[in-house]
Amino acid sequence: MRFASFRTLLAFSACLLGIGCSRGITCATVATVLSVKGDVVFGQAERNQFMPVTPSSKIRGGDIVRTADRAAINLMLVPGAFVQISENSEIKIEELSLTKDGNETAGGVLDRSARAQLSRGRMSVLFSRSDTSGSHFALITKQTIISPHSDCLFSVWTDGSITRVACARGELSGVSDRQTPVRITTGYFHQWPTAAKEPLVASAEARAQMDVMVSLEAEKELLDQAARRQNRRVF
């Protein structure tokens, strides 16, 4: 199963980051660029400084990532949290952090946390909860805050006024102001704002069905690229 193979990459993912944290101390980390296609830039909006993303780019908390038409980027935000940002999208990385048990152990991650804000476009997320460490991931839009509750594969699309979330595998929740949290499970989607109180079947809505298909394709790319990167480090 793909999630099983995904979990085998977690220790490697922690090693990839190579952040020097003292024992039990939480440190900011950087995203790992797995692949980039087309015109993708990142930088600080406040300074109006943006530069093209390359495989060696260090994307940190506070950075904005923008993709142009026919562009895309695959990232590992923290170990266990892989994302694909589709064309014509913009996200802000709000937090990337690790708490480690020391520098000596490759897999010694006690806690990992990632939080991002999607302003426009689509993002596919492949997330795995480790059995041995805390895992925290949140994706924010103007309408909701999305958090996975299990190993999860999902897609989020927004144009700034509407947010649609489709779950291809696992379970997640969306929280909106003054509303009861919505739980979305495999094969279902939900949209904000909406009068519907429960998620709907994705196969009944063409756009949600496309969201699921895009996330499934993204999963293949993310796992394959992470595995190839692991093999390059081994040899």
N, C-alpha and C positions, 0 to 999 in steps of 0.2 A: 504493500500500500504506500501511496506517496507520502502520507503523514509519517509513516514509520521511517522512510528514508530521510525525511526532513529532520526528524529528531536526531539522526546520526550526525547531522551537520552542526548541532548546537555547540559541542565542545570546540570544534574547528572554528566556528564563528567567533567564539570568545577569543580564541587565539589570534584570529585575523586582526582584531582591533588593537591589540598590543598597547593598551593604556596602562600606565604605571600607577595603580592605586595601592595605597597601603592597606593592610588588613582591616576589613570592616569599614573602610572609608568609601563614601560615594563620590565618584568622579564623573565629570562631563566627558562624553566620548564623541566620536564623529561617525557619520554614516559611511559605509563602504559602497563605492560605485561598482556594480556588477556589469552594467552595460549602458551605453548611451547611444541614441540614434537621432540624427538630425540636430536641429538648433535647440539646445537646452542650456539655460544660463542659471547662475545662482549668485546670491550676494545679499547685501544689507540694503533694504529699501530706504532706511533713514539716511544713509550715505549716498544713495543713488549709484552704488558701485556694483555692477554685475559683470560676470565673466563667464565664458563658455565652460561647461562641465567637461572634464576629461576623466579617464579612468583613475587618475591619481588625485582628483579633487578632494579636499577635506570639507565636507558639508557639516556644519555645526548647528547647535541650537541658536535660534535667531535668524538663520539664513532662510531666504525665500528661493524656491526652485520654480522656474517657469519653462514650460515646453511650448514650442511653436507648432504650426500645422505640420502633420506627418512626423512629429518627433515623439520620443518616449525615453524614459530612463527607468532602470531597475536598480533598486537600492536595498542594502541590508541596513536598517536603522540601528538595531541592536540585535544581539543573538536571538534568533527565534522570531524576529519581526522583519519580514521581507515585503517590499512594496513595488508595484509598477505604476508609474505616473504616466498617463496617456497623453496624447496630443492636446494642445490648447488648454493646458491645465496650469494651476498655480497653487502651491502649498507653502506654508511656513512651518519650518521645523521649530517647535517650541521647546522641546526638551529631549535630550538623549543622554542617559546616564547609566552607569554600572556600579554595583557594589561588589567588590571581589574579596576573597579570603586570603589574598596575598599575590605576589607576582610570580611565584614559583609554579603554580599549577595552571595548566592550560585551560582546564574546565572549571576553575574555581570561581564561578560567578554566583554570588548569593542573591542578587536582585538585579533586574534589568527593567528599564522604564523608557518608553518613547511616547511622545505626544506631538501631534501635528495638527495644523488647521488647513483645511481644503477650502480655498476661496472660489474656485471654479474648475470645472472639468471632471475627470474621472480618475479614481485611484483604486487599484486592486490590492488587497492585503492578504498575505499568507502569514498566519500567526500560530505559534506553538507554545504551549505552556510546558515548561520543563518540570519534571518530577522533583527536582532537587533545588530549584531556585524560584524566587518570586518573579512574576512576570506582569508587567503593567503596560497596557497600550490604550491610547485614546485618540480618536480622530474627531476633530471638531469642525462643524460647519455653522452657518448662521442660524440654522434651524434645530440642530440636535448635536448631542455628544454620543459617539458610538464607541462601545467597548466590547471586546469578545469575552465570552465566558468559558471557552474551551479551545482546543485546537480548532482553527477556523479559517475558512477561505471566503472572502466576501468582496463586493464591489460597492463603491460609493460614488455617486454622481451628483453634482450640484451646478446650478447656474447663478447661485447667490440668493435666489428667491425660493427655490424648490430644492429639496434634497431627497434622493432616492437611494435606498440601501437594499441590496440583494445578497442573500446568503447562499453560497454554493455548497458549503459544508460546515457543520458545526453549529454553534449558537452564539448570538451576540445580542446586545440591547442598545436601544436608542432612547436618550432622555431629552425631553424638550420642556421648556418653561411651562409650569403650571399644568403639566400633563403626566399621567401615569407612564412609567417606563414601558417601552414596547419590546418584547422579546421576539427575535426573528430567528427561525431555525432553518435547516437545510431545505432548499427549494422554495422559500418564501421571500417576499420583499415588503417593504413599507416605505411610504412617502410622506414627507412633511412639507407644508401643512396639508392635512387631509381630515375629512370627517370620519374616515374609517378608524375604528378602535383596535382592530386586529390586523396583522399582516395578511397579505393575499398571496395566492399561489403564483409564482413567477412565470410559469408556463402559460398562464392566461393573459399575460401582458407582454407585448412584443419587446418593449424597451427593457423591461426587467429580465426577460429571457436573454436578450443580448448582453446585459450586464453579467449574467451568470456565465455565459459562453466566454466573454472576455476574461473573466477572472480564472476560468479553467485553463485557458491558453496562457495566461500570465503565470499560473502555477508551474506549468511545464518549463517555461523559460527560466523562472527563478531557481527552481531546483537544479536544472541542468547547468546553469551558469555558476551556481554555488558549488556544485560538484566538480566542475572543471577547474574552478579556482583552487579547490582543495587539492586536486590532483597535481596542479602546477607547484603547489607548496611542498607536496610530498616528494616530488622528483626534482 
